[in-house]
Amino acid sequence: MERPKLEVADILRRYGDAYRAEHEASLSGTQRRIMRAITACRTAALGGHVEACDACGHQRISYNSCRNRHCPKCQSLARAQWIEDRKSELLDCPYFHVVFTLPEEIAAIAYQNKAVVYRLLFAATAETLCTIAADPRYLGAEIGFFAVLHTWGQNLMHHPHLHCVVPGGGLSSDGGRWVACRPGFFLPVRVLSRFFRRRFLELLGQAFHSGELEFFSALESLRERKAFHRYLDPVREKEWIVYAKAPFAGPEQVLDYVGRYTHRVAISNNRLLDIEDGHVTFRWRDYRDGDAQKVMTLEAAEFIRRLLLHVLPPGFQRIRYFGFLGNRRRQEKLEQCRRLLHMDPAAPEQTDAAATPDYRDRYEVLTGLSLHECPVCRRGHMLPIEQLPPSRPPAPSIPLDTS
């Protein structure tokens, strides 16, 4: 696969110092560390090794990655491993994609209280889906699903929402049969939307009264109880967006789709078009204009500001599992679903990739693509011949991929 000509790291190298100097007081320590990590990724700063082909003698330098989950260059192996892990969990039934979105007024609170509000978003979404699905009027079953947090839109603005991928059915209350949803229909969107709105606002109110929320700048007045509730009054009346897409065509399409939504933050390098004269130009898709492909140009400082909007709290889990896919009884429940769907038992768990210490071997097991093959002669293997120490110590406490 051809490497992108431009990278987010190039933008941070060229304009990051000026941005840090201008926003010295407002940048968090986590944001600073992530800027340093992305800039240093796969450069001499982190060290690496020299490889040589055992057939033609071609040499190349492979620098170490930063392993930060916000870095556009550090997600391919994690993504491949995640997809491989999910393959064994696919069921022989339709799959649905349901999106829960926070309105702008709540998104503003979320930006100042990321850990709390994002947690509430997961909790309210899970309770909504599980409660409505268990209601005999709609499905009457225990469902299972995973949810992926996205905090951005295509224009990189703060837009927190959850992507949920749900099998089209579930286990009956006694666990003795599989309850399938109606063909092409999962759960009523309006019912989901109103339950989600009510439950989220209840949880948000509880968080406020227990002192978990902080407010500053334009929202500072919300520290006062009456002002907080007045702020939420219009939100209680508006329709919240819950979007249920048409069912997937089959398990392979599920994996193809969710792979694009799991290990990616804000923007991928291949969307970048130009970084000249203090501006960044990139492609984006305008969903309000029939998914039209468009080009946007921002001042470099504004691009970096939008990029940093999506830095997650350290250790925050942005992929979570619920219902019969919850971690506690996942394997037992999935075997029960397979029996009821007349599927073959799950194959024994493959540990080859996880047991392989070298990332290149794991990558080949997971993707079928070889990082050992010589790119010049295509016959020999690239073997390490020299270790390169870091040119400077890496920044401390750089968060790893904890999705």
C-alpha positions in Angstrom: 0.0 0.0 0.0 1.4 3.4 -1.0 2.2 5.7 1.8 0.4 9.1 2.0 2.5 11.9 0.7 1.4 14.2 3.6 0.9 13.3 7.2 -0.6 14.9 10.3 3.0 14.6 11.7 4.2 17.0 8.9 1.6 19.6 10.1 2.7 19.3 13.7 6.4 19.5 12.8 5.9 22.6 10.7 3.4 24.5 12.8 3.3 22.8 16.2 5.9 24.9 17.9 4.1 28.2 17.0 0.8 26.6 18.2 2.3 25.6 21.5 3.8 29.0 22.1 0.5 30.7 21.3 -1.6 28.4 23.5 0.8 27.8 26.3 -1.7 28.3 29.0 -4.6 26.3 27.6 -2.9 23.1 26.3 -3.2 20.1 28.6 -0.3 17.8 29.4 -2.0 15.0 27.5 -2.4 17.2 24.4 1.3 18.1 24.6 2.4 14.5 24.9 0.3 13.5 21.9 1.7 16.2 19.8 5.2 15.1 20.6 4.3 11.4 20.1 2.8 12.0 16.6 5.8 14.2 15.6 8.4 11.6 16.7 6.6 8.5 15.4 8.8 6.5 13.0 11.6 8.9 13.1 15.2 8.7 14.5 13.9 10.3 17.7 12.4 6.9 18.8 15.2 4.8 17.4 14.8 1.7 15.2 16.9 -0.7 13.3 18.6 -1.3 9.9 17.4 -4.2 7.8 19.2 -5.8 4.8 17.9 -8.2 2.2 19.6 -11.6 2.4 19.4 -12.0 -1.4 20.2 -8.7 -3.1 21.7 -6.7 -0.2 19.1 -3.9 -0.3 19.0 -1.9 3.0 16.4 0.2 4.7 15.9 1.9 8.0 12.8 1.0 10.1 12.1 3.5 12.8 10.0 2.6 15.9 6.4 3.8 16.2 5.0 5.9 19.1 2.2 3.4 19.7 -0.2 6.2 20.6 -3.8 5.6 19.8 -4.3 9.1 18.5 -1.5 8.6 15.9 -2.7 8.0 12.3 0.3 5.8 11.6 0.0 3.4 14.6 -3.4 1.8 14.1 -3.1 -0.8 11.3 -1.8 -3.7 13.4 -4.2 -2.9 16.3 -7.1 -2.7 13.7 -6.1 -6.1 12.1 -5.9 -7.8 15.5 -9.3 -6.4 16.6 -11.0 -7.6 13.4 -9.4 -11.0 13.8 -10.7 -11.2 17.3 -14.2 -10.2 16.2 -14.4 -12.8 13.4 -15.2 -15.6 15.8 -18.1 -13.7 17.2 -20.1 -13.1 14.0 -23.5 -14.7 14.0 -25.5 -16.0 11.0 -28.1 -13.1 11.0 -28.5 -9.6 9.7 -26.6 -6.8 11.4 -27.7 -3.3 12.1 -25.8 0.0 12.5 -27.4 2.4 15.1 -25.9 5.8 15.8 -26.6 7.8 19.0 -25.7 11.5 18.8 -25.5 14.2 21.5 -27.1 17.6 20.6 -24.8 20.6 20.4 -25.8 21.9 23.8 -24.7 18.7 25.4 -21.6 18.5 23.2 -20.4 21.8 24.8 -20.7 20.3 28.3 -19.0 17.1 27.0 -15.9 19.0 25.8 -15.3 20.4 29.3 -16.2 17.1 31.0 -15.0 14.4 28.6 -14.5 11.4 30.9 -17.8 12.0 32.7 -20.1 12.8 29.7 -18.6 10.2 27.4 -19.1 7.6 30.1 -22.8 8.7 30.4 -23.2 8.5 26.6 -22.1 4.8 26.7 -24.3 4.1 29.7 -27.5 5.8 28.3 -27.0 4.2 24.9 -26.5 0.7 26.4 -29.5 1.0 28.6 -31.7 2.3 25.8 -30.9 -0.5 23.4 -31.1 -3.2 26.0 -34.3 -1.9 27.6 -36.2 -1.4 24.3 -35.0 -4.6 22.8 -36.1 -6.6 26.0 -39.6 -5.1 25.8 -42.0 -7.7 24.3 -43.8 -4.9 22.3 -40.6 -4.5 20.2 -38.4 -7.6 20.3 -38.5 -9.3 23.7 -35.0 -10.5 23.7 -31.5 -10.0 25.2 -29.4 -8.5 22.5 -25.6 -8.1 22.3 -23.6 -5.3 20.6 -20.5 -3.2 20.7 -20.3 0.6 20.6 -17.5 2.8 19.3 -17.1 6.4 20.4 -16.5 9.0 17.8 -16.0 12.6 18.8 -15.6 14.2 15.4 -17.4 15.0 12.2 -15.8 15.0 8.8 -15.0 18.7 9.3 -13.1 17.8 12.5 -15.5 19.7 14.7 -16.5 18.3 18.1 -19.4 16.0 17.4 -19.7 13.2 20.0 -21.7 10.1 19.0 -21.7 6.3 19.3 -21.6 3.8 16.5 -23.3 0.6 17.6 -23.2 -2.6 15.6 -26.0 -5.0 16.6 -27.1 -8.4 15.5 -30.7 -8.5 14.3 -32.1 -10.5 17.1 -31.3 -11.9 20.6 -31.9 -14.5 23.2 -35.4 -15.1 24.7 -35.8 -14.4 28.4 -35.4 -18.1 29.2 -32.5 -18.5 26.8 -34.2 -21.3 25.0 -34.7 -19.7 21.5 -33.4 -17.1 19.2 -35.8 -14.1 18.7 -35.2 -12.6 15.3 -36.3 -9.0 14.5 -38.6 -8.3 11.6 -36.9 -8.4 8.1 -35.2 -5.1 7.5 -36.3 -3.5 10.7 -34.6 -3.5 14.1 -36.2 -1.2 16.7 -38.3 1.9 16.3 -36.1 5.0 16.1 -38.5 7.4 17.7 -38.9 5.2 20.8 -35.1 4.8 21.0 -34.6 8.5 20.7 -37.0 9.5 23.4 -35.8 6.9 25.9 -32.2 7.9 25.2 -33.0 11.6 25.7 -34.8 11.0 29.0 -32.2 8.6 30.4 -29.2 10.6 29.4 -30.6 13.8 30.9 -31.3 11.9 34.1 -27.8 10.6 34.3 -26.4 14.1 33.5 -28.5 15.6 36.3 -27.2 13.0 38.7 -23.6 13.8 37.7 -24.3 17.5 38.3 -25.8 17.1 41.7 -23.0 14.8 42.8 -20.4 17.4 41.8 -18.8 15.5 38.9 -19.2 18.3 36.3 -17.0 21.3 35.9 -17.8 24.5 34.0 -15.6 27.4 32.9 -15.3 30.1 30.2 -18.6 30.4 28.3 -20.3 27.8 30.5 -19.2 29.1 33.9 -22.7 30.2 34.8 -23.9 26.6 34.7 -22.2 26.0 38.0 -25.4 27.4 39.6 -28.2 24.8 39.8 -31.0 26.9 38.4 -28.9 28.1 35.4 -27.9 24.5 34.7 -31.5 23.3 34.6 -32.6 26.3 32.5 -29.8 25.5 30.0 -31.2 22.0 29.6 -34.9 23.0 29.3 -34.7 23.5 25.4 -32.8 20.2 25.1 -35.6 18.3 26.8 -38.0 19.4 24.1 -36.0 18.9 20.9 -35.7 15.6 19.1 -32.4 13.8 19.7 -30.8 12.1 16.7 -30.8 8.3 16.7 -30.1 6.9 13.3 -30.6 3.3 12.3 -29.0 2.3 9.0 -30.3 -0.5 6.8 -29.0 -3.9 7.8 -25.6 -5.1 6.5 -25.5 -7.5 3.6 -23.6 -10.2 5.6 -20.8 -10.8 8.0 -18.1 -9.9 5.6 -19.6 -6.5 5.1 -19.8 -6.1 8.9 -16.1 -6.6 9.3 -15.3 -4.3 6.3 -17.5 -1.6 7.8 -16.5 -1.7 11.5 -12.8 -1.9 10.6 -13.1 1.6 9.3 -14.7 2.8 12.6 -12.6 1.3 15.3 -9.0 2.4 15.3 -9.1 5.9 13.8 -9.1 9.3 15.5 -10.3 12.5 13.8 -8.6 12.2 10.4 -6.5 9.8 8.4 -3.3 10.9 6.5 -4.8 10.0 3.1 -7.3 12.8 3.4 -4.6 15.5 3.5 -4.1 17.3 0.2 -1.8 20.3 1.0 0.0 22.0 3.8 1.5 25.3 2.5 1.5 29.0 3.4 0.2 28.4 6.9 -2.9 26.5 5.7 -4.0 22.8 5.6 -6.2 21.5 2.9 -8.0 18.2 3.2 -10.9 16.2 1.8 -14.2 15.8 3.7 -17.6 14.4 3.1 -20.6 16.7 3.6 -23.4 14.5 4.9 -25.8 17.4 4.8 -25.3 17.7 1.1 -25.9 14.2 -0.1 -22.5 12.8 1.1 -20.8 15.1 -1.4 -17.0 15.0 -1.4 -15.6 18.4 -0.8 -12.3 20.2 0.0 -11.7 22.3 3.0 -8.8 24.7 3.8 -8.1 25.8 7.3 -5.4 27.9 8.9 -2.8 25.5 10.4 -3.6 26.7 13.9 -7.3 26.0 13.5 -6.5 22.6 12.0 -4.4 21.7 15.1 -7.0 23.1 17.4 -9.7 20.9 15.8 -7.4 17.9 15.9 -6.7 18.3 19.6 -10.5 18.6 20.4 -10.6 14.8 20.0 -7.8 13.8 22.5 -9.4 11.3 24.8 -8.9 11.2 28.6 -6.0 8.9 29.5 -7.1 5.2 29.6 -10.6 5.9 28.4 -12.0 2.9 26.6 -13.6 4.0 23.3 -14.8 0.5 22.3 -17.2 -1.2 24.7 -19.3 -4.4 24.6 -22.8 -5.0 26.0 -25.5 -7.6 26.4 -24.5 -11.1 25.4 -21.3 -9.6 24.0 -20.3 -8.2 27.4 -16.9 -9.5 28.6 -18.2 -11.5 31.6 -20.2 -14.2 29.8 -19.4 -13.5 26.1 -18.1 -17.0 25.1 -20.9 -18.8 27.0 -23.6 -16.6 25.5 -22.2 -16.7 22.0 -22.2 -20.5 22.0 -25.8 -20.5 23.1 -26.6 -18.1 20.2 -24.8 -20.4 17.7 -26.7 -23.4 18.8 -30.0 -21.7 18.5 -29.0 -20.4 15.0 -27.9 -23.9 14.0 -24.3 -22.7 13.4 -21.2 -24.8 13.8 -19.4 -24.4 17.1 -16.7 -21.8 17.2 -13.3 -22.9 16.0 -10.6 -23.3 18.8 -9.2 -19.9 19.5 -6.1 -19.1 17.4 -3.2 -17.8 19.4 -0.6 -17.7 16.7 -0.7 -14.0 16.2 -0.8 -13.1 19.9 2.0 -15.6 20.7 4.3 -14.2 18.0 6.6 -11.6 19.6 7.7 -9.9 16.4 5.1 -7.3 15.1 6.1 -8.2 11.5 5.2 -11.8 12.0 1.9 -10.8 13.7 1.1 -8.4 10.8 1.6 -11.2 8.2 -0.5 -13.7 10.2 -3.4 -11.1 10.5 -3.3 -9.5 7.1 -1.5 -11.9 4.7 0.9 -9.1 3.8 4.6 -9.6 4.4 6.9 -7.0 6.0 9.8 -9.4 5.6 9.8 -9.5 1.8 12.4 -7.4 0.1 10.6 -4.5 -1.8 13.3 -4.5 -4.5 14.0 -8.1 -5.6 10.8 -9.6 -4.1 12.8 -12.8 -3.4 14.9 -12.2 -0.3 13.9 -11.5 3.3 14.7 -8.3 5.1 16.8 -9.1 8.2 17.8 -6.8 11.0 21.6 -6.0 11.0 21.9 -3.0 13.3 20.0 -1.4 16.2 19.6 2.4 16.2 19.2 4.0 19.6 16.8 6.9 20.1 18.3 10.3 19.2 16.5 11.7 22.2 14.6 10.1 25.1 10.9 9.6 24.3 8.4 11.8 26.1 7.3 10.1 29.4 4.0 8.5 29.9 2.8 8.4 26.3 -0.5 6.6 26.4 -0.6 3.4 24.5 -3.6 2.2 22.5 -6.2 1.4 25.2 -9.2 1.3 22.9 
